[in-house]
Amino acid sequence: MKPENLAVQLYTLRNFTQTEESLKDTFNKVASIGYRSAQVSGIGAIPHETVKKLADEAGLSICATHVPWDRLADDLEGIAEQHRLWNCRYVGLGSLPESYRGSAEGYRTFAKQANEIALKLKNDYDLQFVYHNHHFEFEKYGDKTGLEILFDETDPAAFGFELDLYWVQAGGGDPVEWIHKVAGRMQVVHFKDMAIVSGKQVFAEIGEGNMNYEALIRACDETGVEWMVVEQDECRRDPFESVGISLRYLLGKCEGVKA
């Protein structure tokens, strides 16, 4: 794990990215915290050229995105232009659309349709599709979970994964096992921690919860994950403070780097 491959997921800071002015301030703040890259998700309706300009001015690269399913289904050319402009290779889908949930048939239908899109992104535009999970994909349909269906019934060369390790654990999966399972199919991973507060499971800054991040980081390094992205769906303190705490923890795990 290298400092230059640590990024922040803007969804964490979505309340501060809805206008051009607030996005500029957010880019500058995360750069001052020490991030060198960001995943763009959850921002307002800001022109792609403006997003790129503001990221450049703050000294940040754009490592990945989350885009809506309807754009993936209907606007691949526009997605390709956006990602070329941003010099960003990883096109992410943040969640399984609700219409496909709840049955093996739904997962298989989605796998077929998403696989076709992923192949077009790869073959026509040299872009990589990555799928971001939650916990509901760990519901079993017969002898397979939904996530296993997606893994088994898609092309390993085109359909990539962006495992959210918190949600893997919340679904009852083994995050280390899943990191190794998707080896070669995962270039972007989501890091956040899980804590118990007043008897309830909550999102936590990395190193502030109970997940085994020593083992998780080692597994990501062993399997060649390129981007380690900090995401915290809900923060119990100022979100900028939260992403700073997580970055300092991760920098402390980078060889030869002082947090």
C-alpha positions, 0 to 999 in steps of 0.5 A, a space after each residue: 500500500 502506497 500513500 499515492 494510492 489512498 483515495 477518499 470517496 466523495 460520497 462520504 462528503 456528499 453534503 459538501 459537494 453539491 455546488 461548484 464552490 462547495 466542491 472546490 472547497 472540499 477538494 482543497 480540504 481533502 488535499 490539505 488533509 493529505 489525500 492525493 486522489 478522490 473517487 467521484 460520487 454523490 456530487 451535484 450537477 456540476 459540468 465534467 470540465 469544471 470537476 476536472 479543473 477543480 480537481 487539478 487545481 487541488 492537485 488531486 487525481 480522480 481514481 474512480 467513479 460511481 455512475 447511475 445504472 440508467 447511464 450505463 444502460 443508455 449513455 456509454 459514449 457519454 460515460 466514456 467521454 467523461 472518464 477520458 476527460 477525467 483520466 479515470 479508468 474505473 467506472 463503478 456501479 454503487 449498488 444493484 438496482 432494486 428491480 433485480 434484487 430478491 431472487 436468483 433470477 434477478 441476479 442472473 438477469 443483472 449479471 447478463 446485462 451488466 456483463 454486456 455493458 462491461 465488455 463494451 466498456 472494455 473493448 470499445 473504450 478501454 475502461 473497467 467496470 467495477 461493482 460495489 456491494 452492500 450486505 444484501 448480496 449475501 442473501 442465499 438463493 439455494 446454495 449461492 449468495 447473490 454476490 456469488 452469482 455475480 462472481 460466477 456468471 460474469 466475465 472475469 476480464 470485464 466485470 470487476 469488483 469494488 468490494 466494500 469490506 464493511 458490507 462484506 463483514 456485515 453480510 456475514 462474509 469473510 472479507 479476507 477470503 473475498 479479497 482473495 476470491 476476487 483477486 485479479 478482478 478488483 483494482 479498487 476497494 472500499 475501506 471503512 471500519 465497523 464499531 459497536 456503540 451503545 449496543 448498535 453496529 455503526 460505521 467507524 473511522 479505520 482503526 477505530 472499530 473492530 475489523 482486522 485491517 492489518 489482515 485486510 491491507 495485507 490481503 489487498 497488497 497480496 492480490 494487487 489492489 491498486 486503489 484503497 478508497 476511504 468511504 464512511 457512509 455516516 460519520 459521528 463527527 465532522 466528516 472531514 475529521 473522519 476521513 482524516 483519522 482514516 488516512 492517518 491510520 492507513 499512512 501509518 501502515 505504509 512502509 517507511 511513512 510517518 502518519 
